[in-house]
Amino acid sequence: MRPKIQLLSPDLIGRILREAFELLMNPGVRVGSAVVELLQSAGVEVRVADNIADNDRVARIPEPLVQQCLASAPRDFYLYNRQGEKAVHYGGDDVHFDPGSCCVQMLDPDTLEARQSETRDLVRIVQVTETLPQFAAQSTAVVCNDAVVSNNAGNYNDAPSAIGDLYRLFVVLQHSDKPMVTGSFSAAGLQGMIDLLAADSGSLDKLRQQPRAIFDVCPSPPLNWSEFGSHNLLDLARAGVPAEIVSMPLAGGTAPVTLAGSVTQHAAETLAGITLHQLAGPGSPIVWGGAPAIFDMRTGGAPMGAVETAMLNLACAEVGKHLGLPTHGYLVATDSKFVDAQAGAESARSAVLGALAGINMISGAGMLESLACFSVEKLVIDAESIASAYRLVRGIEIRGESLATAMFAQTGLSGEFLKLKETRALFRQEQYLPSPVIDRSARGSEPPSDIFTRARTRVDELVSKYRKPSLSEDVLRKFQAIVSREADKAGVAAQASGKPSILSS
């Protein structure tokens, strides 16, 4: 029996959905101009509101249309690795993990201070993630504040601000064979990212058939599908590239203070996004995802390590599962600024809870300080928590015709089970054996060390084992051409620089 956790009764899920459908009509959903014609052609009333900023357009989306779009959304799909093998299954209760995304800072392991993240940090994160089996997918984990893109005209020094999303994907594609979770924070940047993936796959058709990446797309709470968010949903749907809706209600801040109320807002925002997406591309892969959190009334922050934040993620995923959709959540994170006992407790707890809930993709490993900072040392510690979570959800299995009597028949009361062939044959299936990051040694048998020190050693070992994928010169040229083209389109000025392009790293 696979152990599970559920927080919502069927009656409560029904009530959440009923009120979410009501919210889609009253007060309605703010939408970008890119989707107005699409919605109106489907019979949706879209009006200019006079009581909110900028005279935003507000759509009233009727339940029958939403139900129609839910029916066309796939119940499951796969992400593929570079070799064309199925690597991530979105659907059912299958669980996968990837590192958290978009940190702007990195914890320096020498000074234990946060500093601006750079390309070398992203490369190191990718190298470690590539060698750890606990992570089924990569992510575009940190912003590269030192990014330099080279072409014949010179070096683009301000690439991070203009084409930062594209650049991060560019880096990950060169260093990983795994599928990846990524995203674009502008409407203009998405097409270049799709083009990069198509160049890597061989063609846009091949990318559609065997998607290598999924894109996070975020509404703005409350009930707002902004211009770039709306535009990205449409472009992804039409390209057939999987999209992951990441609604982020903040309970007590940008959402109702009650957990049930925030889950209801999440459902309304996600249902609206699915409607936009499926109207643009019926049958295109879409995920019921999210990164909900509570608002801490004392600090004014969004505590990602709070148990209530984990509860919100689990409850939102339960609603998606009730609708038969693939799911995503943001867990395995902490509010601690260091890789300490708080970080371990908060991250391990939510890793286990997310796995027990059967969330298909769980993002957030490696992240500190409420998603502001990344630590590659924490990433390898989180991998141990994730491995334990995987072991837990496997449950207790029956192996052989008897549970214990056959082995007792061999040992009697001697207790010498170590001598049995069954012990040698089965212990690796029954027990997860952690890496040296987890200290199980007897006192005095090894030099004393703390977990951060052991994690640093583990990171160095994993990086030494890493082997960079071999990409053809033709693919690399296509990558460079796409990035240079997008830099030109973004109006980034070419400047002289002594820094090398990532292609030469």
N, C-alpha and C positions, 0 to 999 in steps of 0.2 A: 504494500500500500504506500503510495506517495503521500507524504505529509503535506498539508495545505493550511493556509490561513485565510480567513475571510472576515471582513469587517462590516459588510452591508447585508442586510436581509433582502430577499427578493422584493418584499413590499417597499423597502426604502429605495432600492434601485428604481423601481417603477415610479415612485414619487419624484425622485431626482430627475428622471427623464421627462416626466409630465411638466414639471416646472421649467426645465430647460427649454422645452418646446414653447412654453408660454413666453419665456424671455426672448426667444427669437422673433416673436411678434410684438411684444411690448416689454421693454422699450425698443426692441430691434437691435441690429448690429451695424456699427459704423464700418464702411467699406471704402476701398480706394476706387478711383475713377476707372481703373483698368477692368473692373468686373461689373460695372454698371450695366453695360449693354448685354453682357452674358446673363445677368440676373433678370433684367427686364424681358429678354427673349423667352425666359422660362416662366414669365408671368408674375415675377416678384415686384412688389411696389418698392421703389427707391425714391426717397425724397431728400431734400436738403433741409437739415434740422436748423432751427433758428435759436436753439437754446444751449448749444454746445460750441466749443471753439472752432473757428475757421469754417463755420457753416458746413460741417462734414455731411457726407451722404449717409443716410441711414436706411438699411434694407429691412423689410419685414418678411421673414422667410417662413412660409407655411409648412406645417408638419408633413403633409403629403409629399411635398417636393423633397424634403429631407429624407423621408423614408425611401423614396425612389432612388436617391443618391446612395443611401446606405446599402440598398440592395445591389447596386452595381460595383461596390467596393470589394476587392478581393478579400477572402477570408484568410489567406496565407500567401506567402511568396518567399523566395530565397535571395540572399546576397551571395555572390560568387567571389572566389579568390582569382588571382591573375591567371592561374592554370585552368580556369573554367570549371572548378569544382564547387559544389554547393558547400558553403561554409557557415551561413547563418540562416536559421529558419525562423521567420516571423510568423507566428501562429500557434494556436493551442497553448500548452503550458511550457513549451521549450524556453529555456532561460539562457541568455548570453550577456556578457559584460564587455564594455569598452571604457577607455579612460575618459575622464571629463574633458570638456572643450572650452576653448576661448579664454583661458586665463591670460591676464596681462602681466603677471609677475611669476617669478620662479624663486623657490626657497634655495638659497645658496648653501650647500652642505658644509662649507668651511666656516662661514660667518654666522650661519643660521638667521640671516637677514633676508628679507624679500628684496629682489631687484627686478628690473625690467627683463622680461623673457626675450630670448634671441633665437635665431635659427639653430644654433648649436644645441639649444635646449630641446627644441622640437625633434631634431634628429636623434638625440639621445633617448627621448621618450619613445619614439618610434622603434628604435633598435631594441629597447627593453621589452616593449609590448610585442614585438615580432617574435621574440624567443620564449614568451610566457604562454603556455597553453590555456591558462585561465581566461585570456582575452581573445574572444573570437573575432574582434574587429579593432581596427585602429580608430583614432579620431584626430581631427585637426586641433590638437590639444592646447597650444599656446599661440599668442600673437607674437610674430617675429618683428621686434622693433628695430632690428638691424638689417632688414631685408634689402638686398641689392639684386636687381635683374639686369643682365647685360645684353646688349645687342651691338650691331656695328656702329651705332651712333654714340655709344657710351654706356654709362651705368645709370639706372633709375634708382636714385637714392631714397626717394620718398614713396617707394612702392608700398610700404606697410599701410599707410592711411588710404591710399587710392585703390589698391588691388590686393589688400591683405588677405582676404578670404581665398582668392585664386592662388596666391603665393603659398599659403599654408598647404593647400591641396597639392600643389606642384611639388613641394618638399616631400610630403608623405608618399605620393605616387612613385617617387624615385627610390624610396627606401623601404617599401613594404609590398609584399604580395597579398596581404590580408585585405578583406573588404574594409570599408571605412564609413564612419559617421561624420558628416561634415555639414556645412551650411553657408549661405550667403546672406550678408547683412545689407545688401543693396539689390535693387532690381537689375541694375546695369551689370553687376558682376557675375550673375548666374550663368549666362550663356557661355562665357569663357570657361567656367568650371565644367560645364557639360561637355564642351569641346575637348578639354583635357582628358576627361574620362573616355570619350569616344575615341580619341587618338590612342589611348592606352588599350582599349578593347579591340580596336581595329576598324570600327565603324559605329555610327549611331544605332543602326539596327542591331548590331551585336550587343551594344550596351543595353538596349531595351530588352533583349532576350536574356542576357546574363548580367544584371546590374551589379556593379562593383561597389557602389556607394549609395547611401541614403542621405537625404538632405533634411536637416531640421528647419522647420518653418514656424515662426512664432507670431501669434496674435498679441496685441498689446492690451493688457487688462485695463478696464473691463470692457468686454464685448466690442473689440476694435480690430478689424482686419485692415491694417494700414496699407498705404499705397504699395510699398515694396513687398510686404507680406502677401497681399492679394496677388500681385504680379508674379511673385515666385511660385505660388501655388499653381497658377495657370500654366506657366512655362514648364514646370516639372510634370504636370499632368499630360501636357501635349507631347512632351519628349518621352513619356513612359518611364521616367526615372523616379524611383520610390521617394516619397515624401513622408516626413515624420512630423506631425503637428505637435508642437511643444507649447501648450497653453501654460501660463505661469500666474495663476491667481495667487495673491498674497493675502491670506486670511486676516482680516482686520485692517488692512491697508488699502489694497486695490480690489478687494473682494469681501463678501460678508465674513464676519468674524467667526461664525460657526463653521466647523469642518464640513458639515453637510451642505451648508450654503455655498462654500467655496467649491465643493465638488460639483454642485449644480451649475455654478458659473463656468467651471471648466468644461462641463458637458455641453453647455450652450455654445461656447467659443469653438469647441472641437467639432460639433455638429455643423456649425456654420462653415468652418473650413472644409470639411468633407463635402459639403454641398457645392461650394465654389470649385473644388478640385474635380469632383466627378462630373459636374456640368461641362468642364473644359475637356476632360479626358475620361469618359466612362471606362471603368475597368483598370485604370492606372493604379499602381500600388500605393496605399496610404496607411499610415499607422496612427492609432489613438495613443498619442504620447503626452508627455507633460513634465513640468518642473514646478509643481505647486509648492508653496511653503507657507509658514505662518509669519506674521509680523510681530516682532518682539517689542512689546509696549515699553520696555525699559530702555532698550538700546536703539530702537528705530531700525534694526537690521532684519535680515531674512535668515534665520538660523537653519541651515541645511542639515545640521546634525540633530535637530530636535526630533523627539519621537513623534510629535504631531505632524511634522513635515513628512516623515516616513508614512504615517497613517494616511495623509492626504494622497501621496503617490499610490499607495495600495488601493485606496478606495476609488480613485480615478481610474486605475487599471481595471478594477472589478466592473465598473460601468462599461468600459470598452469590451471586456470579455463577454459580458451579458449580451452585447450587440454582435458578438462573433468576430470582432476585429483584432488584428495584431496590436500589441501593446508595447509601451515604452515608459520608463520612469527615470527620475534623477535621484540616485541614492549613493551610498558608499562615500559620502562627503562628510566634512566636519567643519566646525566653526573655530577650532583651535588654530593658532598661528604657528604651531610647532608640531612635529611628529612625536606626539607624547601620548600619555595614557588616555586623555580625552579623545584625541584623534582616533586611536585604536578602538575605543569603546563605541563611539558614535558610528564609525564607518563599518565595523564588524556587525553591529546590531542591524543596520539598515540593509547590509548585503544579505544577511540571513532572511530578513523579513521580505525583501524583494524576491528572493528565490522561492520562498514558501508561497508567495502570491502568484508565481508563474508568470512574471512580467518578462516579455520576450527579449527586450534589450534594456539593460540597466547601465546608465551612464553615470559618471561621477568619480570613479576611482582615481586616486592620486591628488585629489583637490583638497586644499586647506582654506581656512579663512573665508568661509561662506562663498566658495567658488572663485575667489579673487586670486589665489596663488596655487601653484602646482609644485609638487615634490615628487621626483622620480623614486626617491627612497620610500615615500609613502606608497607609491604605486606597487612596489614589490611586497610591501607588508599587506596591502589590500589584496594582492593576489592570493595570499595565504588565507585570508578571511573568505575570499570567494571560493577557494578550493574546499574549505570546510562547509560553506553553504551548499555547494554542489553535492558534497557527500551526504549532507542532511536530507536533501530532497530525493536522493536515491532511496532513502528509507531502509528498512530492514528486510532482507531477502532470504528466501529459503534456498539452501544449497544442499543438494543430495536428498536421499530418501528419508533420512531422519534428521532431527535437529541436533541432538546431542547423544542419543543412546548408542549409535554406532561407534562414536569416538570413545565413549565410556567403556564399550565392550573391549576396546583395545588397551585402554590404560588402567581399567579398574579404578581403585582409589589411590593410585600412585601420584596422580596429578601431572604426569609427564607428557603433557600435550605438545610440548615443543618438539618431541621426537616424531610426531605423526606426519605422514605425507600430506594429509589434508591441511595441516597447519602451513606447511611450506607452499602448498598449491593455492591456498585461499587467502592468506593474510593480506596480500596486496589488493585483493578485491574488497576485502572487508574494511581495511584501514587506509586512510589517507596519510601518507608519510610526508610531512612538510619539509621544506628546504631548511638549511641552517639558519635562516632568518628567525625561525621559531626555536628557542632554546629548550631542549628536553634532556640535556646532558646532566649527569650527576655532578653535584658540587665538587669542584676540585679536579674534575677530569679534563676541563678545558679552561683556558684563561678567561676570566670574567669579562663580559662585555654587555653593552646595552643594545636594544633592538635597532636603534638608529645606526650604530656602528656596524652591526651585522648586515643591515640593509644596504649600507654604502658598499660593503664588500660584495654583496650579491649583485648590485648594479654593475660593478666593474666586471664581475665574472660573466654576466649576461652580455654585456657589450663586447667582451672579448670573443664570445661565441657567435656573435651576429655576423651574418654574411649579407652584403648588399645585393639586391636582385640585379640580374644582368639584363639590361634593356638595350635594344638595338639603337644604333646611331640614328636611324630614321625616326624612331619614336622620340628620342631625345631632341632632335631637331624640331619635330612638330610641337613638343612641349614648349621649347624656347620661343618658337614663332608665335604661339598662342599667347604666351605671357607678355611678350614684347608688343604684340598687337593690342592687347587689352590695356597695357600701360600707355600706349599712344592714344587710344580712345579716351582714356581717363584724363588725358592732358598732363601726364606726369612728365616733368622736364628731365631730359638726359643730362647727366653731370659727370665730370671726371671723378673717379674714386679709386682708391687703392684696394678696396675690398673686392674679393672674388665673387663671381656669380655662384649661386648654389650649384650650378651644373658642374663646376670645377671642384666642388668640395668632396 
